[in-house]
């Protein structure tokens, strides 16, 4: 299930970057070895690759919401995971790694497994504790 703004289903038009908006007609540079391949531009600039990967799944740089913030905050974990995976497959590009980790559904499961407080949920009002004496 692709997720849009703030983790809700549906499209969101990001004002900062939309994949394909800058493409020259008849080209797909991101699929060439110089850009998307091992040692290419997206391997050397993981933030750009991660932004593209999230954007293709509906979470852009300007997408509001706690899940979108959480997903954008996982860049460091994906870089570390890719570096660890390179020990097993030195020809694994960063984009291939991102496509292998399970997409937003997997990130959403990780987000939901956190406590409500860690997810940024607000409390629903005062809490009273009753004790038996």
N, C-alpha and C positions, 0 to 999 in steps of 0.2 A: 504494500500500500504506500504510494508516494505521499509524503506529507508536505504541506505548504506552510503558510504563515504560522509561526509559533507552534508547529506540530499538528496543526489542523489539516485535514484533507483539503486539497484544492490548490489552484495556481496562485502564485504571488509574483508580481512583476517587480523585480528588484531594481531600484534606481541606479545602482552602482555597476552591476555587471549582469548581463544575460548572455548565456552561451549561444554563440551563433550570430549575435548582433553585429559583430565586428568582422565577420568572415568575408573575404573577398569572394565574389561569385565563382563557383566551380572549384574552390579550394577547401581542403580540410587539413590545414597545417598541423593541427594537434595530433593527427594520426601518422605523421611522418617521424622517422627515427630521430631527426634533429630536434624535434619538439617533444614528442610523446614517448620516444624510445629510451632505452637504457642510457643514462648519461646525458640525455637531452635536456632541453630547457625546463620541462616540468619536473624532472628528477633533481635538477639543481635549484629550482625555485618551488619547493613543496607547498608554500603558502598559495601560490598561483594554482597549482594542481588541485589542492584541497578545495579552494574556492570554486573552481570549475566543477569538481565532483559534487560538492554540496549543491551548487546552483542547478546542476542537471537534475537533482532530486527534489528541488523546490525550496531549498533554504539558501537565500542569497545573503550578501553582506548586510543588507538593511532589513532582513526579515525580523519582525519583532517576536518576542515570546521567550519563555524560559527554556523550552526545548531547543529553539534555534540558537540561543546563547550557549547552551550546553554543547550542541553539535559543533559550533564554531570553535569552542574551547578545546576540542579533542585533537587539534592539529598536532600538538607536541606528542601525543600518544601515537598518532599514526606515523609520524616521522621515526620515533623510536621503534615501533613495531616493524616498519619497513627495514630499518637498519639491522634489526635482529633477523628478519627473514632473508636478508642478503647473504647471511652465513650459510644458508641452505641452498639458495639459488642466486648466484651473483648476477644472473641475467634478468632478474625480476625488476621491472620498472616500478616507479612509485605509483603510477596510475593502475598498473596491473595489480599491485598490492591493494590499493583502495577498492578496486572492483572485486577483490577476493574476500574482503572482511565482512560482507553481509549487508551492506547498504544501511539506509536509515532505519529499517526495521530493527536491526541489531542495536544500533545506537539508542533507539527509543526504548528497547527493553532494558538497556543499561541505565538510561535516565529514570525510567519508572521503578527500577529496583532500589533507587536511593530513597532515603527518608523524605517525607514531605518537606521538612525544614531544609534539607540539602537541595531539594528541587526548587526552593524559593516559594513554596506555598505559604500563604498567610494563614494565621490561626483564625478559627471560626468564632472567636469571642472568648470571654473569660472561662477558665477551667476551674472547677471546684473539685476538691478531693474529699471524699467522705471516708472517715476512719471509724472502725468499730472499736469501742472502748470497753 
